Each structure stands twice: as C-alpha cells, then as structure tokens.
C-alpha cells in the first residue's frame, strides 16, 4: 500500500511539478537496488576496498572514468569500501558526466556485499548472482579478462 500511495503522489506531483518527478526517479533507484539479488541478470558487481592512499584514489578514479564506456558495456557495477563505509560508483549517468560516488544507502545491500567479500580485497559477482572470482587487490585488467572468458559474456558478444 505504501508504494501504491507513493506512486499516486508521484503521478499527481508529476503533473504539477517536474522537479518532484525527478526527485522521485532518484529515490526509485534506491528502492530498485535494495538487495544484492536485485542486480541479478542486470549487472556484474565488483566489491572492493577503496585505496587509502590519495594518489592511488585519483589514479583509480581516472582509470574508471577513462574506461567507463567499456565497463558499462560489460554491465559492471562497482562498490568500494573504506573501513565500514560503503560507496557505489555510478557509471550509469548521462553522457559526458564523470562517474560519481554515492554512499550505499541500504544497509541490507551493504551487509550482503561485505559478506561476499569476506576476507578478500575484491570480489566479482556474475550476472547470475554467484561469486565468480576473488582477488587479493583491485586489478581491473584481471577482472575484465575473467569477464571476457565467461560463457554469458561470450553469448552477449554474438
């Protein structure tokens, strides 16, 4: 009932105020991706430790920005952790917008990602929701190579 009421309010507000509709759209993203299984068949997920070193952070962000189109083509969605805090890196923005970091707003999703990582630095979760590979460090080249060998990726390329 709560979602129905929210939708009704959205329709009324959308007719009266386009800004409210835009805010609701942003809120919907949080609702849609509230647990790890919501990514299943939509995105491959990479959960990793965020570098502590400022220079390494800049280099990683530059790399992900430079390769964002290739990463989107591979349906990658990134989450980074700094201690107990989790952040999602959104590559799925309007064209020519750099990737942005947002806190993971959903604790259930954050806990699921922590559980997937366990003691590993980085984990790759496939489209089917299963853990495909763990890594001792964030190595984008190895992650992409592993994805390219996956049967689902090969099927995407046909």
N, C-alpha and C positions, 0 to 999 in steps of 0.2 A: 504494500500500500504506500509505503514511503516513497519508493521510486516512481509510482504512478502519480502521486501528488507532485513530486519534483518535476516530472515530465509535463504535467498540466501547467505548472508555474512557468516552465521554460517556454511553452507554446504561447502563453499569454504575454510573457515578457518579450519574447522574440518579435511579436507583432508591435510591441510598444517601444522596445529599446534594443537595437542590435548589439550594444556593448554587453548587456546582460547575457545575450545568447553566446557571445564569445567567451565570457567567464564560465558559463555552464559547460561549454565544449572542453575547456581546460580541465574542469572538475571531472568530466566524464572519463578522461584518460586515467585518472587515479582509480575510478571505480572499475573500469575495464581490466586493469592490470593489478588486481589486488592480491593475487597469489601466483606462485610460480607456474602453476598449470595453465594460467591464462595466456602464457607465452607459447604454449604448445601449438605446433603446426603454423605458427606465425613468425617466430623469431628463434634464432640460436642465441643463447645467453652466455656471456662471458662475465664471470665474477672474479675480481682480482683485488689485491692490495694496492692502494694508491701509494706511489713513492713518497718517502718522507723528504727527500732532497728537492729543493725548489727548482734547480736546473733540470733534474730528471722529470719533474712535473711538467715544466714548459715543453721539454722535448717530446714527451708522450702526447701532450695535447696537440702539439704541432703535427705530429705523425698521424694521429687520429683525424685531425682536421683535413690534412692533405689527402688522406685515403678514404674520406667519409663516403664518397660515392661507391667505391669498391666494397666497402664494408656494408653499406646498405644493400647492395646487390646480393651479398651473401646472407642477408637478413640477420645481421648481428645487432645485438642489443647489449650494452655494457653497463655493468655496475662495479663501482670501486668502493673499497672500504678503507677508512683511516681510523684505526682502533675500532671502536664500537659503532662509529657513524658510517652510514652507507649513503652513497650518492649514485644516481643514474646519469649516464652521459647520453644526452639525447642527440642523435644524428638525424632524427626524422623531423626536421624543421623545414621551413620554407627554403627554397633555393637561395644560394649565396649567403645563408646565415651560418655562422660558425657553430659548431656543437656547443651545447650548454650543459652545465652541471646543475642538477636539482637534488635536494635531499630525498631519500626514499621515504615517502610519507606513510607507507603502510608497513606496520611492524611485522605482520604475518609474512609478507614478502621478504622483508629484511632477514627475518629468522630463517626462512627457507633457504635463502642464498648463503647465509652463514653455515647452515647445516650441510649444504652441498660442498662448500669449500673445505670444511673440517680443518685439518692442519695444513692444507695445501695453499700455496700462494695464489694460484689461479686455477679456475676450473672452466671447462667448456661444456655447456649443456646443449644437446642437439634439439632439432625441431620436434622430435618425439618426446621430449621432456627428460630423457635419460642423460646421465653424466657420461660424456664421451671421452674426455681426457682431462688429466690434471697436469699441472706444470709447476716447477719449482720457482719460476719467475714469470713475469709478463713478457711473452715473446710472441709478438703479433705475427711474425713470419711463420712460426711453428703452428700457431692457431689456424691461420689461413691455409697452410699446407694440409693440416689434418682435415679441415672442412672440404678442401678440394678432393680428397680421397674418399669422402663419404658417399655411399650409394645415392642418398637423397639429393646431394649436390650435383652428382653426375646426371641424375634424372632431370634436375632443373635446367641443365645446360642443353638438353636435347630439344 
